[in-house]
Amino acid sequence: MAFDPVPWFVGGGAEHSPEVARMVAYTAFRGNEGTMGPADLGVRALAVPGTSVRVMPGACSILSRATGGTYQAYAARMPAETVVPIAATGSGGGRSDLVVARVEDPFMPGEPWAEPPDVAAGPYVFARVISGVPSGTTSVAALGLGYSAIALARIDLPANTGTVTQAMIVDLRQVANPRRDRSLIVSSPSGITSLTTSTYVNFPDAAVKPVAVPSWATHARIVQNVAGTLAFGDKVNGASRVKLGTVTGQDTNYDTNGAVGGDALDRPLLTADTLAIPSAMRGTTQNVSIQTRVTYRGASGTGELRANTATTIVTDVEFFEAPE
């Protein structure tokens, strides 16, 4: 079969097909679909919960699933908040509805959509509700309907319910091309430091390093790996956690698993977590560190955790954006 006769972009008044234009959009989106940014097209309950939901402004990419739509995508934007009605449930049971952004293109082969009132102005893209989907549905594709659409949220309504609260809304958005920024920081203490406290402190303190938080970052994955810390004097155990600015991660326990007497026992530390970044922290420089505490110092009460110049601290920080 011959090429589409007019590639993107030929001047001189050449006519370019919508298929080639959609292929350009597909390439720009790297073949992905979803929202442009983490706050785009979020589904929220009404300020006073009622029988509708709000779809926030934003933009998205939607892959074409029409016949002949391979390597094609639509770029769509919603400049203002849109209110979408949700039907009430009856006494027979609850129901799950899918709120989607859907392109209704009547000019693609096999598509069931009618032409809009104004062919030039549309509309051709809508916030729609697919009612009565299986519970647990997370995508439009899983329904097998062939729609060119992306899922924004699922609403799980109990029986006898006409009011939609935020607790009933499950966010299903994905950022089409989320940005990422990763740093790997290696450091070592300049001397011997000891840890005996039962409260969290920065240990080893050489792990405290400033990092620039991107203005677009909504989350950070942080892995702290400390090799060559020593349990000294007696058995010690406790916990460690990652910290970014004022945000701390979950506790990760460590235990030397035996008394060490007066000798030292190598005790590596590893902790990791995914942290949500407050908006006030974005675009600033914050310290990343590992915090550690000792909760048991052996029968003698003299056990301690030590770091020295042979201790190596590897801090892996990846900033990324995700729906919020």
N, C-alpha and C positions, 0 to 999 in steps of 0.2 A: 504494500500500500504506500502511496506517495506521502511525503511530508505535508503537514498543514502548510499551505502555500506562503503564508506571511509569518515569519518568525518575529519574535520580540527583539528589537524594535526596528521596523523599516519606515523611513520617512517618505516624503513626497506624496502624502495623501493615501498611502496604502492602508487597507482596512485590516485590522487585527481581530482575530476571533476571540470570543469570550473564553474559549477553552485554553488558548495560549495565555491570556491574562490570568486565568485561575491557576495555571501552571506556575506563573511567576510568583503568585501569592503562596502556593505550596512550597516553592523553593525558599522563599523568604522565611516561612515558618519552619523550615527544615523538616517538612512532612509531619509536623506535630499539630495537634489541635488543643484548644483550651483558652483560658483567659490570657490577656496580655500582661496584666499585673496581678499581684496577690490580693488586692482589694476589689478587683473588677467583678461585676455581676454577682455579688453576694446576695443571697436570699435572706431576708429578714422579716420577722413578724411586724405588723403595724405597730406604731408607737403605742396605741391602745389596741391590744390584740383583738382581731375581728375575723371576718370571713374571707379575708384576702391576705396576700403576702406582698412584700416590696422586693423588686429586683433592682439592685443598686446600679448606677451608671458604670460604664466600662466598655471594653472592647474584647474581641475574641477572634480566634480562627476556627473554622468549621470545615472539616474535610468533606468533599463531595462523595456521596455514596450512591449517586445516580448511575444508571447504565452509561458507560463511556466516561465516567468521572475520574478515572485513574490519574494520579499525580495532579489533582486539582483541589483547590481549597478556596473558601470564601473568607473575606475579611469583613467583619461586621462590628459596628459600634452602637452603643446605646448612650446618647448624650445626656439623658435625664432619667431619673428614677421612674420605674413603671410598676403599677399595681396590678396584680394578677389574682382573680377570684379563685377560691378553693371551695368545692362543693362540700356540704356537711355530710357526715355519716349518720346512718340510722341505727336502730336498735339491733340490727342483725350482725353487727361486728365492725371492726376497724377497717381502715383502708390505707394503702400507701400510694401516693401520687409523686410523679417525677416532674419537677420544674426544669424546662429545657430552653435553650436558645436554638431555634430551628429555622433553617433556610427553606423557603417554599418557592422553588424555582420551576415555573410551569414550562420552561423552554428546554429542559433536559429530558432526554428520552425516558419514558416509563414513569415519570413523576406524576402524581395524582392531582397536583394543585391547579386551581383555576387562575386565570390571569387576574391581576389586581385591578382596581378601578382606574388607576392611572399607570399605563405600561411604562412610561418614562420615569415616574416618581415612586412607583411601588405602592405599598411596602412589599418586600420580599423576605424579610426576616422578622421573627417574632419571639417574644417570651411566651411559651405555651406550657400547658399542663397535660401530661399523659396520665390519666387517672386509672387507678386500679392495677398498678404494677405489682409483681411479686415482692413480698417483703425481702429486704436485703438487696434490692436492685441498686447497682452503683454506676451503670452506664446505659446510654441509649442503645449502643451496639448489642448489649446483652438481650435486648427485647426482640431482636431480629426483624425490625420493622423496615429497615432500609432507609431510614430518615437521615438526611444531612443535618445533624443536630448534636449538641453536646449537653450533658447533664450538668445542671447547676446545683440542684439540691433534691433530696427526697423528703417528703412530708409524711410522717407516720401518724395517722389520726386514729385515736381510740374510737370506740363505738359512741353513738349519741353525742357527736362533737361537731360544732359549727365554728368554734373559735380556735384559730391557729396561734399557738404560743411558740416562742423561740425554742423551747425544749423539744418540740415536735419536728424541728427542721434539722436534717442531717446534711451538712455541707459536702458536696461531691465535686467541687471545682478542682481543676488542675491547671497550673500555669503552663502554657504551651512551651515556652523556652525559658525556664527559670535561670536566672543568673547565679553564678557560683564564683567564689574567690577563696583559694586555699593557701594557707601558709604552714610551713614546717619549720619549727624553731628548736634548735638544739643548744643546750647550755649545761654548765657544770658549776658547782659551788667553788668559791675561791679558798675555802678552808673547811674545817670541821664544824658542823652544826648538829645539835642534839634536840630531840623532841621527847618531852615527858608530859606535856599538858593534856588534860582530858577535853579541852575545848579546841575548836578548830582554829588553826593558825596556818599561815603560808609556810609550807614545808615541802621540799626544800625551798628556801626563799629565793634561790637563784632562778627558780621557775617563774617568778613574777616578771612578765614581759608586756610592754605596751603593744597593742595591736589597733590598727585603724578599722573601725566598723563601717562597712559601706553604707551609704545612705539608703540603699534599696534593700538591705538585708533584713529579713524577718526572723530568721533563725540561725543558730550556729551549732555545728557538730564539733565537739571538742574531745580529743583523746589525749590523755596524759599518761606517758609511760616513763617510769623512773627506774633505772637499772643501777644496782650497786648501793642501795641503802642497806644499812646493817642493823640487825637486832643485837644489842650489846648489853652484857651484864646479866640478863635473864630473858625469859620469854616475854614478848610483847604482842598485843593485838590491838586493833582499833579500826578506823575507817578513814577513807580519803574521798575527796570530791573535787570536781572541776569548778572553777569560778571565773566569770567574765563580768567585770565591773561589779555591780551589786547583785548579779544573778548567780545563784549557786545550783549545782546539779545534785543528783541523787548520791546517797552514801554507797561506797563500795568497800566491803570489809576486807581486811587482811589479817593474817594470823601466822606466827612463826611455827606453829605446830610442834612445839617442844622447847624445853628449857635449854639455854645455851651456856650456862655457867658464866665464867669470866671471858669466854671467847666470843667472837663476833660471828653472826650467821647472816648470810646474804638474804635480803628480803626485798625483792622487787615490788613496786607499786604500779598498779594499772587501774585507771578509772576513766569513765567516758560518759557523756550524756549529750542529748540534743536540747538546747536552750532556746526558748522564745525570747526575742530581743525587744524590749520596750521601745516605743517610737522615739522617746527622748534620748535613747542611747545611739540611735542610728546617725551616721555621719560624724561620730566623735571618736576619740582615741580612748580606749579602756585597757586596764590591766587584765591579762589572762593569767591564771595561776592554778596550782594544785594546793588544796588545803587538806591537812592531815591532823588526826588526833590519836592519842593513845588511851584506850579504855581499860587495859589490864597490863600490869608491869611485872607479871610473874609472882611467885610466892614470896620472893624477897622484897618485892616492891621497888626494885632498883633497875628493872629493865628499861631500856630507852631505844629509840630509833635514831640512827645517825646517818648523816650524809657527809661526804668529803670530796676532795678534788677528783677522785676516781668515780664519783657518781655522775651518771649521764641522764639528763632530762630531755625527753623528746615530746614536744607539744605540737599536736596536729590540730589546726583550726580551719574549718571550712564554713564560710558564710554562704547562705543561700536564701532564696525567696520561695515562699509557699503560700497558699491561700490563707487569709486571715479574716 
